[in-house]
C-alpha cells in the first residue's frame, strides 16, 4: 500500500497544509474583522444622524410649545392684542 516514496512525500505535504490553513484562516479572520468594523462605523453614523434628527424635532416642538404658552399668558393677562393673533402649533 504505502511505498517508500509515498512516506517521504507525505510529511512534506503535512507541513505545508497547516501553514496554508493558518494563513487562510488568519486572512478570513482579518477580513471578517474589517467587515465588522465597517458595519459598526456605518451603524454609529446612522445612529448619530437619527439622534440629531430626533433632537432637532424635539427642539422645534419645545420652541413651539413655549411660544404657544407665551401667547396664552399674554392673552390671559390682556396683553395679547385684539384677539386676532394666530396661534402657531
MMTF fields as JSON, N, C-alpha, C and O atoms, coordinates in Angstrom:
{
  "mmtfVersion": "1.0.0",
  "mmtfProducer": "UNKNOWN",
  "numBonds": 355,
  "numAtoms": 356,
  "numGroups": 89,
  "numChains": 1,
  "numModels": 1,
  "chainsPerModel": [1],
  "groupsPerChain": [89],
  "chainIdList": ["A"],
  "bondAtomList": [4, 2, 8, 6, 12, 10, 16, 14, 20, 18, 24, 22, 28, 26, 32, 30, 36, 34, 40, 38, 44, 42, 48, 46, 52, 50, 56, 54, 60, 58, 64, 62, 68, 66, 72, 70, 76, 74, 80, 78, 84, 82, 88, 86, 92, 90, 96, 94, 100, 98, 104, 102, 108, 106, 112, 110, 116, 114, 120, 118, 124, 122, 128, 126, 132, 130, 136, 134, 140, 138, 144, 142, 148, 146, 152, 150, 156, 154, 160, 158, 164, 162, 168, 166, 172, 170, 176, 174, 180, 178, 184, 182, 188, 186, 192, 190, 196, 194, 200, 198, 204, 202, 208, 206, 212, 210, 216, 214, 220, 218, 224, 222, 228, 226, 232, 230, 236, 234, 240, 238, 244, 242, 248, 246, 252, 250, 256, 254, 260, 258, 264, 262, 268, 266, 272, 270, 276, 274, 280, 278, 284, 282, 288, 286, 292, 290, 296, 294, 300, 298, 304, 302, 308, 306, 312, 310, 316, 314, 320, 318, 324, 322, 328, 326, 332, 330, 336, 334, 340, 338, 344, 342, 348, 346, 352, 350],
  "bondOrderList": [1, 1, 1, 1, 1, 1, 1, 1, 1, 1, 1, 1, 1, 1, 1, 1, 1, 1, 1, 1, 1, 1, 1, 1, 1, 1, 1, 1, 1, 1, 1, 1, 1, 1, 1, 1, 1, 1, 1, 1, 1, 1, 1, 1, 1, 1, 1, 1, 1, 1, 1, 1, 1, 1, 1, 1, 1, 1, 1, 1, 1, 1, 1, 1, 1, 1, 1, 1, 1, 1, 1, 1, 1, 1, 1, 1, 1, 1, 1, 1, 1, 1, 1, 1, 1, 1, 1, 1],
  "groupList": [{"groupName": "UNK", "atomNameList": ["N", "CA", "C", "O"], "elementList": ["N", "C", "C", "O"], "formalChargeList": [0, 0, 0, 0], "bondAtomList": [1, 0, 2, 1, 3, 2], "bondOrderList": [1, 1, 2], "singleLetterCode": "X", "chemCompType": "L-PEPTIDE LINKING"}],
  "groupTypeList": [0, 0, 0, 0, 0, 0, 0, 0, 0, 0, 0, 0, 0, 0, 0, 0, 0, 0, 0, 0, 0, 0, 0, 0, 0, 0, 0, 0, 0, 0, 0, 0, 0, 0, 0, 0, 0, 0, 0, 0, 0, 0, 0, 0, 0, 0, 0, 0, 0, 0, 0, 0, 0, 0, 0, 0, 0, 0, 0, 0, 0, 0, 0, 0, 0, 0, 0, 0, 0, 0, 0, 0, 0, 0, 0, 0, 0, 0, 0, 0, 0, 0, 0, 0, 0, 0, 0, 0, 0],
  "groupIdList": [1, 2, 3, 4, 5, 6, 7, 8, 9, 10, 11, 12, 13, 14, 15, 16, 17, 18, 19, 20, 21, 22, 23, 24, 25, 26, 27, 28, 29, 30, 31, 32, 33, 34, 35, 36, 37, 38, 39, 40, 41, 42, 43, 44, 45, 46, 47, 48, 49, 50, 51, 52, 53, 54, 55, 56, 57, 58, 59, 60, 61, 62, 63, 64, 65, 66, 67, 68, 69, 70, 71, 72, 73, 74, 75, 76, 77, 78, 79, 80, 81, 82, 83, 84, 85, 86, 87, 88, 89],
  "secStructList": [7, 7, 7, 2, 2, 2, 2, 2, 2, 2, 2, 2, 2, 2, 2, 2, 2, 2, 2, 2, 2, 2, 2, 2, 2, 2, 2, 2, 2, 2, 2, 2, 2, 2, 2, 2, 2, 2, 2, 2, 2, 2, 2, 2, 2, 2, 2, 2, 2, 2, 2, 2, 2, 2, 2, 2, 2, 2, 2, 2, 2, 2, 2, 2, 2, 2, 2, 2, 2, 2, 2, 2, 2, 2, 2, 2, 6, 6, 7, 1, 7, 1, 1, 7, 7, 7, 7, 7, 7],
  "xCoordList": [0.793, 0.0, 0.843, 0.765, 1.634, 2.447, 3.857, 4.534, 4.268, 5.614, 6.572, 6.154, 7.838, 8.85, 8.763, 8.887, 8.554, 8.452, 7.239, 7.288, 6.167, 4.939, 5.14, 4.694, 5.787, 6.01, 6.889, 6.694, 7.848, 8.733, 8.012, 8.277, 7.109, 6.405, 5.289, 5.013, 4.663, 3.514, 3.862, 3.1, 4.926, 5.239, 5.452, 5.134, 5.987, 6.192, 4.845, 4.689, 3.863, 2.531, 1.905, 1.242, 2.096, 1.524, 2.093, 1.376, 3.345, 3.953, 3.371, 3.143, 3.127, 2.595, 1.129, 0.723, 0.347, -1.078, -1.404, -2.241, -0.804, -1.129, -0.752, -1.473, 0.352, 0.743, -0.257, -0.602, -0.727, -1.724, -3.036, -3.686, -3.419, -4.659, -4.615, -5.569, -3.504, -3.355, -3.379, -4.011, -2.712, -2.684, -4.077, -4.491, -4.802, -6.154, -7.094, -7.933, -6.958, -7.807, -7.531, -8.458, -6.26, -5.891, -6.449, -6.975, -6.341, -6.88, -8.39, -8.933, -9.066, -10.526, -10.913, -11.883, -10.166, -10.452, -10.226, -11.033, -9.167, -8.884, -9.969, -10.429, -10.377, -11.453, -12.749, -13.423, -13.097, -14.333, -14.259, -15.235, -13.126, -12.954, -13.077, -13.654, -12.543, -12.656, -14.105, -14.558, -14.831, -16.253, -17.046, -17.913, -16.755, -17.459, -17.134, -18.015, -15.897, -15.522, -16.258, -16.734, -16.36, -17.077, -18.556, -19.144, -19.158, -20.57, -20.797, -21.773, -19.898, -20.014, -19.939, -20.702, -19.028, -18.887, -20.148, -20.646, -20.661, -21.863, -23.065, -23.882, -23.169, -24.262, -24.155, -25.162, -22.951, -22.751, -23.114, -23.753, -22.715, -23.037, -24.546, -25.113, -25.197, -26.653, -27.341, -28.307, -26.861, -27.428, -27.237, -28.13, -26.072, -25.785, -26.725, -27.271, -26.91, -27.813, -29.231, -29.917, -29.673, -31.026, -31.185, -32.211, -30.186, -30.238, -30.313, -31.08, -29.526, -29.564, -30.935, -31.424, -31.552, -32.888, -33.911, -34.755, -33.84, -34.77, -34.59, -35.572, -33.348, -33.098, -33.586, -34.124, -33.402, -33.874, -35.39, -35.934, -36.069, -37.533, -38.016, -39.003, -37.346, -37.715, -37.516, -38.342, -36.436, -36.185, -37.278, -37.722, -37.72, -38.801, -40.095, -40.813, -40.39, -41.601, -41.585, -42.582, -40.472, -40.349, -40.462, -41.117, -39.827, -39.904, -41.344, -41.808, -42.051, -43.444, -44.326, -45.223, -44.076, -44.855, -44.599, -45.525, -43.374, -43.037, -43.685, -44.183, -43.682, -44.331, -45.834, -46.428, -46.44, -47.875, -48.193, -49.179, -47.359, -47.572, -47.426, -48.191, -46.46, -46.263, -47.486, -47.946, -48.016, -49.212, -50.411, -51.199, -50.553, -51.663, -51.563, -52.573, -50.377, -50.191, -50.513, -51.197, -50.03, -50.312, -51.818, -52.351, -52.505, -53.944, -54.682, -55.651, -54.232, -54.868, -54.715, -55.634, -53.573, -53.313, -53.83, -53.699, -54.408, -54.935, -53.866, -54.076, -52.744, -51.65, -51.481, -50.473, -52.444, -52.309, -52.797, -52.798, -53.209, -53.691, -55.195, -55.903, -55.687, -57.119, -57.746, -58.918, -57.01, -57.562, -57.524, -58.044, -56.928, -56.855, -55.509, -55.21, -54.701, -53.395, -53.571, -54.338, -52.863, -52.915, -51.898, -50.717, -52.367, -51.528, -50.789, -51.411, -49.494, -48.676, -48.687, -48.557, -48.844, -48.782, -47.87, -47.693],
  "yCoordList": [-1.197, 0.0, 1.272, 2.1, 1.391, 2.598, 2.291, 1.406, 3.032, 2.832, 3.749, 4.655, 3.511, 4.312, 5.77, 6.678, 6.003, 7.368, 8.101, 9.308, 7.378, 7.981, 8.458, 9.551, 7.68, 8.052, 9.282, 10.112, 9.404, 10.566, 11.835, 12.915, 11.71, 12.885, 13.33, 14.525, 12.417, 12.731, 13.725, 14.674, 13.581, 14.575, 15.984, 16.981, 16.051, 17.359, 18.024, 19.218, 17.259, 17.805, 18.239, 19.275, 17.48, 17.801, 19.106, 19.877, 19.356, 20.608, 21.802, 22.85, 21.666, 22.766, 23.047, 24.207, 22.018, 22.197, 22.992, 23.892, 22.721, 23.537, 25.014, 25.905, 25.264, 26.654, 27.345, 28.503, 26.66, 27.202, 27.413, 28.446, 26.445, 26.548, 27.749, 28.523, 27.9, 29.019, 30.342, 31.301, 30.399, 31.617, 31.973, 33.13, 30.978, 31.227, 31.619, 32.505, 30.971, 31.286, 32.693, 33.436, 33.055, 34.395, 35.441, 36.462, 35.2, 36.127, 36.247, 37.349, 35.142, 35.162, 35.937, 36.695, 35.753, 36.468, 37.963, 38.768, 38.339, 39.757, 40.373, 41.484, 39.657, 40.148, 40.339, 41.357, 39.367, 39.44, 40.596, 41.325, 40.767, 41.875, 43.22, 44.162, 43.307, 44.53, 44.814, 45.956, 43.771, 43.933, 44.384, 45.251, 43.805, 44.176, 45.616, 46.34, 46.034, 47.413, 48.38, 49.418, 48.061, 48.899, 48.986, 50.067, 47.831, 47.8, 48.628, 49.373, 48.499, 49.244, 50.738, 51.511, 51.146, 52.566, 53.081, 54.154, 52.331, 52.755, 52.83, 53.745, 51.88, 51.874, 53.064, 53.69, 53.373, 54.513, 55.822, 56.687, 55.969, 57.177, 57.287, 58.368, 56.184, 56.198, 56.547, 57.31, 56.003, 56.318, 57.773, 58.405, 58.302, 59.708, 60.601, 61.572, 60.274, 61.053, 61.001, 62.022, 59.819, 59.645, 60.435, 61.083, 60.39, 61.116, 62.617, 63.322, 63.105, 64.527, 64.946, 66.022, 64.098, 64.393, 64.445, 65.34, 63.503, 63.466, 64.707, 65.322, 65.077, 66.257, 67.528, 68.419, 67.617, 68.775, 68.871, 69.945, 67.763, 67.746, 68.075, 68.793, 67.571, 67.851, 69.329, 69.947, 69.882, 71.318, 72.171, 73.142, 71.823, 72.556, 72.446, 73.433, 71.27, 71.052, 71.891, 72.527, 71.895, 72.68, 74.169, 74.904, 74.61, 76.018, 76.426, 77.467, 75.598, 75.902, 75.895, 76.728, 74.967, 74.904, 76.149, 76.698, 76.582, 77.778, 79.02, 79.879, 79.12, 80.253, 80.247, 81.291, 79.069, 78.946, 79.337, 80.03, 78.896, 79.234, 80.73, 81.325, 81.342, 82.79, 83.53, 84.476, 83.117, 83.768, 83.586, 84.514, 82.402, 82.154, 83.041, 83.57, 83.205, 84.072, 85.513, 86.204, 85.976, 87.351, 87.556, 88.575, 86.599, 86.714, 86.692, 87.429, 85.86, 85.79, 87.102, 87.527, 87.738, 88.999, 90.209, 91.344, 89.974, 91.069, 91.808, 92.946, 91.185, 91.837, 91.218, 91.46, 90.434, 89.713, 90.478, 89.929, 91.704, 92.492, 92.38, 92.311, 92.362, 92.399, 91.014, 90.9, 89.971, 88.62, 87.975, 86.872, 88.626, 88.071, 87.428, 87.055, 87.296, 86.679, 85.223, 84.498, 84.798, 83.406, 82.623, 82.967, 81.598, 80.772, 79.731, 79.001, 79.66, 78.656, 77.376, 77.388, 76.271, 74.978, 74.046, 72.905],
  "zCoordList": [0.0, 0.0, 0.0, -0.907, 1.033, 1.139, 0.671, 1.194, -0.307, -0.801, -0.066, 0.656, -0.251, 0.417, -0.042, 0.779, -1.33, -1.844, -1.29, -1.052, -1.09, -0.578, 0.853, 1.202, 1.669, 3.064, 3.173, 4.061, 2.283, 2.341, 1.903, 2.431, 0.947, 0.452, 1.398, 1.5, 2.071, 2.911, 4.022, 4.205, 4.757, 5.791, 5.212, 5.859, 4.005, 3.38, 3.139, 3.396, 2.642, 2.418, 3.736, 3.785, 4.792, 6.093, 6.63, 7.267, 6.386, 6.847, 6.102, 6.706, 4.808, 4.007, 4.332, 4.392, 4.538, 4.758, 6.018, 5.941, 7.159, 8.33, 8.134, 8.583, 7.478, 7.211, 6.315, 6.55, 5.297, 4.39, 5.128, 4.968, 5.926, 6.694, 7.639, 7.712, 8.358, 9.288, 8.531, 8.977, 7.417, 6.609, 6.102, 6.178, 5.583, 5.083, 6.211, 6.044, 7.347, 8.494, 9.002, 9.325, 9.072, 9.509, 8.56, 9.002, 7.274, 6.278, 6.431, 6.353, 6.644, 6.817, 8.073, 8.06, 9.149, 10.399, 10.215, 10.679, 9.562, 9.315, 8.438, 8.703, 7.398, 6.521, 7.299, 7.145, 8.129, 8.914, 9.905, 10.078, 10.547, 11.488, 10.778, 11.322, 9.582, 8.789, 8.427, 8.502, 8.032, 7.711, 8.933, 8.828, 10.075, 11.301, 11.698, 12.163, 11.524, 11.835, 10.923, 11.383, 9.65, 8.692, 9.067, 9.055, 9.404, 9.789, 11.05, 11.139, 12.022, 13.267, 13.008, 13.588, 12.144, 11.819, 11.122, 11.46, 10.16, 9.449, 10.39, 10.287, 11.296, 12.261, 13.206, 13.537, 13.635, 14.526, 13.83, 14.429, 12.582, 11.819, 11.628, 11.784, 11.294, 11.119, 12.428, 12.436, 13.525, 14.841, 15.201, 15.765, 14.874, 15.15, 14.337, 14.862, 13.065, 12.216, 12.757, 12.811, 13.157, 13.692, 14.982, 15.188, 15.848, 17.111, 16.855, 17.511, 15.914, 15.573, 15.079, 15.421, 14.277, 13.746, 14.877, 14.91, 15.791, 16.925, 17.787, 18.203, 18.057, 18.88, 18.196, 18.853, 16.891, 16.141, 16.217, 16.475, 15.995, 16.074, 17.483, 17.642, 18.492, 19.879, 20.183, 20.855, 19.696, 19.899, 19.28, 19.892, 18.072, 17.407, 18.202, 18.364, 18.689, 19.472, 20.743, 21.084, 21.43, 22.661, 22.368, 23.107, 21.297, 20.922, 20.635, 21.103, 19.86, 19.539, 20.783, 20.915, 21.683, 22.919, 23.768, 24.365, 23.82, 24.598, 23.987, 24.715, 22.671, 22.003, 22.274, 22.543, 22.201, 22.478, 23.908, 24.159, 24.855, 26.266, 26.479, 27.239, 25.823, 25.94, 25.433, 26.073, 24.299, 23.738, 24.667, 24.851, 25.249, 26.169, 27.41, 27.873, 27.941, 29.118, 28.75, 29.505, 27.601, 27.161, 27.003, 27.441, 26.384, 26.191, 27.53, 27.718, 28.445, 29.764, 30.517, 31.218, 30.381, 31.074, 30.295, 30.753, 29.139, 28.339, 27.559, 27.14, 27.363, 26.642, 25.25, 24.586, 24.812, 23.556, 22.361, 21.259, 22.51, 21.39, 21.261, 22.266, 20.037, 19.791, 19.702, 19.342, 20.014, 19.982, 18.606, 18.436, 17.63, 16.277, 16.013, 14.879, 17.042, 16.87, 16.494, 17.127, 15.465, 15.016, 15.826, 15.877, 16.437, 17.306, 16.468, 15.697, 16.613, 15.902, 16.702, 17.926, 15.997, 16.674, 15.958, 16.385]
}
